[in-house]
Amino acid sequence: MKRFALLFLIAAVFIGCSDRDDNLEGVNIRIKNESNVIFDTVQVGSDEMIHENIGPDEYSGYLEYETAYSYAYINIMVGEENYVFQPIDFVGETPLENGFYTYGLSIPEEGDVVLNFIVD
């Protein structure tokens, strides 16, 4: 009887465990603010994909994308200032697999956007 209970417990643990990216149908991207200013808005790709109010060393929530790459067009608004990361093209790039990713963004004093791609 003890063996049956142990087998049942082990089976329940394995059946109950799942990875958070099981059955995902898209690419989930969030923003980490690696600067010392508040990002009012961060547009990643299209106009509809807006992350808002991200404080220094904070993360946004995830947004789901049908297709994404390890870098993207990024437009950061800080007060009245606008900072842009503009890729030239995605020729030869492989789209990201379904899963969770973070774009770590910083704005050094020179004003260029620096992107740090992280697989979560």
OpenMM code with the backbone's topology and positions (N, CA, C; nanometers):
from openmm import Vec3, app, unit

residues = "MET LYS ARG PHE ALA LEU LEU PHE LEU ILE ALA ALA VAL PHE ILE GLY CYS SER ASP ARG ASP ASP ASN LEU GLU GLY VAL ASN ILE ARG ILE LYS ASN GLU SER ASN VAL ILE PHE ASP THR VAL GLN VAL GLY SER ASP GLU MET ILE HIS GLU ASN ILE GLY PRO ASP GLU TYR SER GLY TYR LEU GLU TYR GLU THR ALA TYR SER TYR ALA TYR ILE ASN ILE MET VAL GLY GLU GLU ASN TYR VAL PHE GLN PRO ILE ASP PHE VAL GLY GLU THR PRO LEU GLU ASN GLY PHE TYR THR TYR GLY LEU SER ILE PRO GLU GLU GLY ASP VAL VAL LEU ASN PHE ILE VAL ASP".split()
positions = [
    Vec3(0.0816, -0.1191, 0.0000),
    Vec3(0.0000, 0.0000, 0.0000),
    Vec3(0.0871, 0.1271, 0.0000),
    Vec3(0.1983, 0.1202, 0.0750),
    Vec3(0.2879, 0.2348, 0.0794),
    Vec3(0.3496, 0.2604, -0.0577),
    Vec3(0.3812, 0.1523, -0.1293),
    Vec3(0.4378, 0.1672, -0.2633),
    Vec3(0.3378, 0.2347, -0.3569),
    Vec3(0.2119, 0.1942, -0.3473),
    Vec3(0.1082, 0.2542, -0.4310),
    Vec3(0.0954, 0.4031, -0.4013),
    Vec3(0.0972, 0.4390, -0.2727),
    Vec3(0.0862, 0.5790, -0.2331),
    Vec3(0.2068, 0.6586, -0.2834),
    Vec3(0.3258, 0.6000, -0.2757),
    Vec3(0.4464, 0.6661, -0.3238),
    Vec3(0.4403, 0.6851, -0.4750),
    Vec3(0.3993, 0.5826, -0.5484),
    Vec3(0.3863, 0.5940, -0.6936),
    Vec3(0.2821, 0.6989, -0.7309),
    Vec3(0.1724, 0.7010, -0.6586),
    Vec3(0.0684, 0.8001, -0.6852),
    Vec3(0.1219, 0.9413, -0.6617),
    Vec3(0.1962, 0.9612, -0.5542),
    Vec3(0.2529, 1.0921, -0.5229),
    Vec3(0.3519, 1.1365, -0.6303),
    Vec3(0.4377, 1.0463, -0.6725),
    Vec3(0.5355, 1.0788, -0.7772),
    Vec3(0.4648, 1.1120, -0.9079),
    Vec3(0.3641, 1.0339, -0.9450),
    Vec3(0.2891, 1.0602, -1.0679),
    Vec3(0.2181, 1.1949, -1.0600),
    Vec3(0.1608, 1.2268, -0.9457),
    Vec3(0.0905, 1.3539, -0.9300),
    Vec3(0.1865, 1.4723, -0.9442),
    Vec3(0.3068, 1.4583, -0.8918),
    Vec3(0.4051, 1.5658, -0.9025),
    Vec3(0.4445, 1.5866, -1.0478),
    Vec3(0.4734, 1.4798, -1.1209),
    Vec3(0.5148, 1.4941, -1.2604),
    Vec3(0.4022, 1.5431, -1.3507),
    Vec3(0.2817, 1.5002, -1.3257),
    Vec3(0.1687, 1.5453, -1.4069),
    Vec3(0.1375, 1.6913, -1.3766),
    Vec3(0.1502, 1.7314, -1.2506),
    Vec3(0.1188, 1.8681, -1.2103),
    Vec3(0.2240, 1.9695, -1.2508),
    Vec3(0.3446, 1.9259, -1.2763),
    Vec3(0.4517, 2.0178, -1.3134),
    Vec3(0.4460, 2.0482, -1.4615),
    Vec3(0.4552, 2.1755, -1.4919),
    Vec3(0.4636, 2.2143, -1.6319),
    Vec3(0.5502, 2.3385, -1.6410),
    Vec3(0.6162, 2.3516, -1.7505),
    Vec3(0.6981, 2.4684, -1.7745),
    Vec3(0.6056, 2.5807, -1.8189),
    Vec3(0.6374, 2.7072, -1.7830),
    Vec3(0.5469, 2.8169, -1.8148),
    Vec3(0.5374, 2.8442, -1.9636),
    Vec3(0.6334, 2.7925, -2.0428),
    Vec3(0.6238, 2.8162, -2.1863),
    Vec3(0.5671, 2.6964, -2.2620),
    Vec3(0.5140, 2.5956, -2.1891),
    Vec3(0.4425, 2.4877, -2.2559),
    Vec3(0.3156, 2.5451, -2.3181),
    Vec3(0.2828, 2.5033, -2.4373),
    Vec3(0.1609, 2.5419, -2.5077),
    Vec3(0.1532, 2.6906, -2.5417),
    Vec3(0.2652, 2.7581, -2.5470),
    Vec3(0.2645, 2.8986, -2.5886),
    Vec3(0.2466, 2.9080, -2.7387),
    Vec3(0.1777, 3.0110, -2.7803),
    Vec3(0.1576, 3.0317, -2.9233),
    Vec3(0.2269, 3.1572, -2.9710),
    Vec3(0.3078, 3.2193, -2.8875),
    Vec3(0.3730, 3.3420, -2.9282),
    Vec3(0.5010, 3.3661, -2.8518),
    Vec3(0.5614, 3.4773, -2.8833),
    Vec3(0.6841, 3.5214, -2.8188),
    Vec3(0.6455, 3.6285, -2.7175),
    Vec3(0.6847, 3.6112, -2.5933),
    Vec3(0.6507, 3.7045, -2.4865),
    Vec3(0.7737, 3.7861, -2.4500),
    Vec3(0.7598, 3.9180, -2.4624),
    Vec3(0.8720, 4.0077, -2.4373),
    Vec3(0.8331, 4.1091, -2.3311),
    Vec3(0.9256, 4.1306, -2.2386),
    Vec3(0.9090, 4.2355, -2.1391),
    Vec3(1.0311, 4.3267, -2.1461),
    Vec3(1.0223, 4.4407, -2.0793),
    Vec3(1.1291, 4.5392, -2.0775),
    Vec3(1.1874, 4.5471, -1.9363),
    Vec3(1.3194, 4.5511, -1.9273),
    Vec3(1.3861, 4.5838, -1.8015),
    Vec3(1.4539, 4.7189, -1.8215),
    Vec3(1.4230, 4.8112, -1.7340),
    Vec3(1.4830, 4.9438, -1.7395),
    Vec3(1.6179, 4.9376, -1.6692),
    Vec3(1.7253, 4.9425, -1.7468),
    Vec3(1.8603, 4.9380, -1.6915),
    Vec3(1.9205, 5.0778, -1.6806),
    Vec3(1.8355, 5.1805, -1.6877),
    Vec3(1.8790, 5.3201, -1.6753),
    Vec3(1.8419, 5.3740, -1.5378),
    Vec3(1.8772, 5.4986, -1.5138),
    Vec3(1.8420, 5.5617, -1.3865),
    Vec3(1.7288, 5.6624, -1.4008),
    Vec3(1.6531, 5.6538, -1.5103),
    Vec3(1.5369, 5.7399, -1.5333),
    Vec3(1.4131, 5.6526, -1.5542),
    Vec3(1.2958, 5.7102, -1.5363),
    Vec3(1.1707, 5.6370, -1.5591),
    Vec3(1.1388, 5.6392, -1.7072),
    Vec3(1.1110, 5.5230, -1.7636),
    Vec3(1.0636, 5.5140, -1.9016),
    Vec3(0.9125, 5.5340, -1.8982),
    Vec3(0.8635, 5.6452, -1.9541),
    Vec3(0.7195, 5.6700, -1.9577),
    Vec3(0.6508, 5.5681, -2.0480),
    Vec3(0.7032, 5.5533, -2.1693),
    Vec3(0.6528, 5.4514, -2.2610),
    Vec3(0.7700, 5.3916, -2.3374),
    Vec3(0.7558, 5.2635, -2.3705),
    Vec3(0.8526, 5.1954, -2.4560),
    Vec3(0.7727, 5.1212, -2.5621),
    Vec3(0.7895, 5.1650, -2.6863),
    Vec3(0.7252, 5.0983, -2.8001),
    Vec3(0.8245, 4.9975, -2.8561),
    Vec3(0.7814, 4.8726, -2.8683),
    Vec3(0.8649, 4.7678, -2.9273),
    Vec3(0.7948, 4.7186, -3.0524),
    Vec3(0.8510, 4.7501, -3.1676),
    Vec3(0.7892, 4.7102, -3.2937),
    Vec3(0.6739, 4.8021, -3.3284),
    Vec3(0.5559, 4.7454, -3.3421),
    Vec3(0.4399, 4.8202, -3.3909),
    Vec3(0.3833, 4.9176, -3.2865),
    Vec3(0.2977, 5.0079, -3.3332),
    Vec3(0.2377, 5.1109, -3.2479),
    Vec3(0.1539, 5.0542, -3.1335),
    Vec3(0.1021, 4.9325, -3.1487),
    Vec3(0.0143, 4.8740, -3.0466),
    Vec3(0.0918, 4.8134, -2.9308),
    Vec3(0.2205, 4.7893, -2.9463),
    Vec3(0.2993, 4.7188, -2.8452),
    Vec3(0.3729, 4.8205, -2.7569),
    Vec3(0.3015, 4.8697, -2.6552),
    Vec3(0.3521, 4.9749, -2.5682),
    Vec3(0.3639, 4.9230, -2.4246),
    Vec3(0.4825, 4.9366, -2.3688),
    Vec3(0.5079, 4.9085, -2.2275),
    Vec3(0.5125, 5.0447, -2.1585),
    Vec3(0.4490, 5.0576, -2.0405),
    Vec3(0.4365, 5.1891, -1.9772),
    Vec3(0.4923, 5.1930, -1.8358),
    Vec3(0.5426, 5.3131, -1.8005),
    Vec3(0.5846, 5.3467, -1.6636),
    Vec3(0.6760, 5.2407, -1.6016),
    Vec3(0.7971, 5.2339, -1.6528),
    Vec3(0.8950, 5.1368, -1.6036),
    Vec3(1.0050, 5.2142, -1.5314),
    Vec3(1.0104, 5.1974, -1.4011),
    Vec3(1.1103, 5.2665, -1.3203),
    Vec3(1.2484, 5.2049, -1.3342),
    Vec3(1.3494, 5.2733, -1.2842),
    Vec3(1.4853, 5.2196, -1.2885),
    Vec3(1.4935, 5.0823, -1.2205),
    Vec3(1.5618, 4.9893, -1.2866),
    Vec3(1.5784, 4.8508, -1.2396),
    Vec3(1.4465, 4.7757, -1.2218),
    Vec3(1.3405, 4.8208, -1.2879),
    Vec3(1.2123, 4.7513, -1.2831),
    Vec3(1.1832, 4.6842, -1.4169),
    Vec3(1.0853, 4.5933, -1.4137),
    Vec3(1.0427, 4.5197, -1.5326),
    Vec3(0.8999, 4.5595, -1.5695),
    Vec3(0.8714, 4.5573, -1.6978),
    Vec3(0.7325, 4.5720, -1.7428),
    Vec3(0.6678, 4.4342, -1.7387),
    Vec3(0.5385, 4.4303, -1.7688),
    Vec3(0.4741, 4.3020, -1.7892),
    Vec3(0.5106, 4.2498, -1.9273),
    Vec3(0.4810, 4.1239, -1.9511),
    Vec3(0.5066, 4.0648, -2.0828),
    Vec3(0.3968, 4.1047, -2.1803),
    Vec3(0.4347, 4.1285, -2.3051),
    Vec3(0.3413, 4.1428, -2.4158),
    Vec3(0.3709, 4.0313, -2.5141),
    Vec3(0.2653, 3.9764, -2.5749),
    Vec3(0.2821, 3.8633, -2.6674),
    Vec3(0.2907, 3.9113, -2.8111),
    Vec3(0.3922, 3.8626, -2.8813),
    Vec3(0.4176, 3.8954, -3.0210),
    Vec3(0.4040, 3.7690, -3.1043),
    Vec3(0.3501, 3.7835, -3.2249),
    Vec3(0.3450, 3.6680, -3.3154),
    Vec3(0.4842, 3.6300, -3.3622),
    Vec3(0.5631, 3.7306, -3.3991),
    Vec3(0.7003, 3.7099, -3.4444),
    Vec3(0.7877, 3.8183, -3.3850),
    Vec3(0.9063, 3.7801, -3.3371),
    Vec3(1.0006, 3.8770, -3.2830),
    Vec3(1.1419, 3.8235, -3.3019),
    Vec3(1.2373, 3.9145, -3.2843),
    Vec3(1.3785, 3.8810, -3.3010),
    Vec3(1.4541, 3.9235, -3.1761),
    Vec3(1.5826, 3.8955, -3.1715),
    Vec3(1.6622, 3.9312, -3.0542),
    Vec3(1.6837, 4.0822, -3.0450),
    Vec3(1.6380, 4.1561, -3.1424),
    Vec3(1.6380, 4.3016, -3.1391),
    Vec3(1.5187, 4.3502, -3.2194),
    Vec3(1.4808, 4.4757, -3.2000),
    Vec3(1.3614, 4.5290, -3.2672),
    Vec3(1.3700, 4.6810, -3.2706),
    Vec3(1.2774, 4.7421, -3.3443),
    Vec3(1.2604, 4.8874, -3.3376),
    Vec3(1.2097, 4.9202, -3.1983),
    Vec3(1.2757, 5.0147, -3.1322),
    Vec3(1.2374, 5.0535, -2.9969),
    Vec3(1.2329, 5.2055, -2.9889),
    Vec3(1.1233, 5.2572, -2.9334),
    Vec3(1.1061, 5.4006, -2.9141),
    Vec3(1.0754, 5.4235, -2.7666),
    Vec3(1.1665, 5.4911, -2.6964),
    Vec3(1.1512, 5.5165, -2.5531),
    Vec3(1.1189, 5.6642, -2.5318),
    Vec3(1.0137, 5.6907, -2.4558),
    Vec3(0.9792, 5.8277, -2.4177),
    Vec3(1.0139, 5.8468, -2.2696),
    Vec3(1.0953, 5.9490, -2.2425),
    Vec3(1.1312, 5.9881, -2.1065),
    Vec3(1.0985, 6.1366, -2.0962),
    Vec3(0.9864, 6.1678, -2.0317),
    Vec3(0.9406, 6.3073, -2.0292),
    Vec3(0.9144, 6.3528, -2.1714),
    Vec3(0.9794, 6.4601, -2.2118),
    Vec3(0.9640, 6.5119, -2.3481),
    Vec3(1.0710, 6.4569, -2.4435),
    Vec3(1.1650, 6.3797, -2.3900),
    Vec3(1.2742, 6.3250, -2.4712),
    Vec3(1.2327, 6.1930, -2.5362),
    Vec3(1.2789, 6.1743, -2.6593),
    Vec3(1.2480, 6.0551, -2.7374),
    Vec3(1.3798, 5.9876, -2.7761),
    Vec3(1.3945, 5.8583, -2.7458),
    Vec3(1.5148, 5.7824, -2.7782),
    Vec3(1.4753, 5.6639, -2.8657),
    Vec3(1.5491, 5.6429, -2.9749),
    Vec3(1.5109, 5.5402, -3.0715),
    Vec3(1.6262, 5.4444, -3.0975),
    Vec3(1.5933, 5.3155, -3.1014),
    Vec3(1.6841, 5.2104, -3.1461),
    Vec3(1.6246, 5.1599, -3.2775),
    Vec3(1.6937, 5.1828, -3.3887),
    Vec3(1.6386, 5.1531, -3.5216),
    Vec3(1.7243, 5.0496, -3.5939),
    Vec3(1.6802, 4.9222, -3.5970),
    Vec3(1.7532, 4.8232, -3.6769),
    Vec3(1.7409, 4.8554, -3.8253),
    Vec3(1.8393, 4.8146, -3.8998),
    Vec3(1.8349, 4.8375, -4.0443),
    Vec3(1.7427, 4.7367, -4.1112),
    Vec3(1.7605, 4.6089, -4.0807),
    Vec3(1.6735, 4.5046, -4.1355),
    Vec3(1.6916, 4.3762, -4.0551),
    Vec3(1.6127, 4.2761, -4.0889),
    Vec3(1.6203, 4.1465, -4.0220),
    Vec3(1.6645, 4.0366, -4.1191),
    Vec3(1.7264, 4.0747, -4.2301),
    Vec3(1.7707, 3.9784, -4.3306),
    Vec3(1.8708, 3.8825, -4.2671),
    Vec3(1.8453, 3.7542, -4.2826),
    Vec3(1.9332, 3.6513, -4.2282),
    Vec3(1.9118, 3.6203, -4.0815),
    Vec3(1.8243, 3.6937, -4.0153),
    Vec3(1.7972, 3.6697, -3.8741),
    Vec3(1.6931, 3.5594, -3.8579),
    Vec3(1.7048, 3.4842, -3.7519),
    Vec3(1.6100, 3.3777, -3.7201),
    Vec3(1.5101, 3.4303, -3.6176),
    Vec3(1.3806, 3.4160, -3.6447),
    Vec3(1.2813, 3.4594, -3.5447),
    Vec3(1.2977, 3.3814, -3.4146),
    Vec3(1.2614, 3.4449, -3.3042),
    Vec3(1.2678, 3.3796, -3.1749),
    Vec3(1.1648, 3.2680, -3.1661),
    Vec3(1.1993, 3.1633, -3.0942),
    Vec3(1.1033, 3.0560, -3.0673),
    Vec3(1.0045, 3.1053, -2.9633),
    Vec3(0.8873, 3.0425, -2.9584),
    Vec3(0.7891, 3.0772, -2.8560),
    Vec3(0.8544, 3.0651, -2.7190),
    Vec3(0.8329, 3.1641, -2.6340),
    Vec3(0.8930, 3.1625, -2.5016),
    Vec3(0.8901, 3.2999, -2.4384),
    Vec3(0.9715, 3.3174, -2.3357),
    Vec3(0.9772, 3.4419, -2.2593),
    Vec3(1.1156, 3.5043, -2.2736),
    Vec3(1.1167, 3.6348, -2.3028),
    Vec3(1.2409, 3.7072, -2.3269),
    Vec3(1.2325, 3.8458, -2.2641),
    Vec3(1.3501, 3.9037, -2.2375),
    Vec3(1.3584, 4.0385, -2.1822),
    Vec3(1.4516, 4.1219, -2.2684),
    Vec3(1.4075, 4.2434, -2.2985),
    Vec3(1.4937, 4.3430, -2.3603),
    Vec3(1.5380, 4.4356, -2.2471),
    Vec3(1.6640, 4.4235, -2.2052),
    Vec3(1.7198, 4.5151, -2.1079),
    Vec3(1.7617, 4.6412, -2.1814),
    Vec3(1.7066, 4.7554, -2.1429),
    Vec3(1.7319, 4.8809, -2.2149),
    Vec3(1.7970, 4.9834, -2.1244),
    Vec3(1.8976, 5.0499, -2.1785),
    Vec3(1.9607, 5.1600, -2.1077),
    Vec3(1.9879, 5.2735, -2.2052),
    Vec3(2.0012, 5.3922, -2.1487),
    Vec3(2.0299, 5.5117, -2.2287),
    Vec3(2.1521, 5.5792, -2.1656),
    Vec3(2.2709, 5.5527, -2.2194),
    Vec3(2.3903, 5.6197, -2.1672),
    Vec3(2.3846, 5.7708, -2.1940),
    Vec3(2.4778, 5.8439, -2.1386),
    Vec3(2.4789, 5.9891, -2.1530),
    Vec3(2.4855, 6.0344, -2.2978),
    Vec3(2.5404, 5.9507, -2.3859),
    Vec3(2.5474, 5.9869, -2.5275),
    Vec3(2.4088, 5.9921, -2.5921),
    Vec3(2.3093, 5.9277, -2.5293),
    Vec3(2.1727, 5.9308, -2.5817),
    Vec3(2.1365, 5.8159, -2.6720),
    Vec3(2.2291, 5.7226, -2.6956),
    Vec3(2.1978, 5.6046, -2.7769),
    Vec3(2.1293, 5.4996, -2.6904),
    Vec3(2.0342, 5.4265, -2.7481),
    Vec3(1.9674, 5.3179, -2.6760),
    Vec3(2.0558, 5.1942, -2.6851),
    Vec3(2.0819, 5.1323, -2.5707),
    Vec3(2.1594, 5.0090, -2.5660),
    Vec3(2.0637, 4.8962, -2.5287),
    Vec3(2.0644, 4.7899, -2.6105),
    Vec3(1.9753, 4.6758, -2.5914),
    Vec3(2.0565, 4.5563, -2.5439),
    Vec3(2.0115, 4.4957, -2.4340),
    Vec3(2.0709, 4.3750, -2.3783),
    Vec3(1.9639, 4.2660, -2.3859),
    Vec3(1.9776, 4.1704, -2.4786),
    Vec3(1.8779, 4.0653, -2.4992),
    Vec3(1.9004, 3.9533, -2.3989),
    Vec3(1.7923, 3.9124, -2.3316),
    Vec3(1.8001, 3.8085, -2.2275),
    Vec3(1.6921, 3.7029, -2.2526),
    Vec3(1.7324, 3.5749, -2.2494),
    Vec3(1.6363, 3.4650, -2.2562),
    Vec3(1.5947, 3.4332, -2.1133),
    Vec3(1.4648, 3.4414, -2.0845),
    Vec3(1.4149, 3.4164, -1.9483),
    Vec3(1.3971, 3.2661, -1.9238),
] * unit.nanometer
topology = app.Topology()
chain = topology.addChain("A")
for resn in residues:
    res = topology.addResidue(resn, chain)
    for name in ("N", "CA", "C"):
        topology.addAtom(name, app.Element.getBySymbol(name[0]), res)
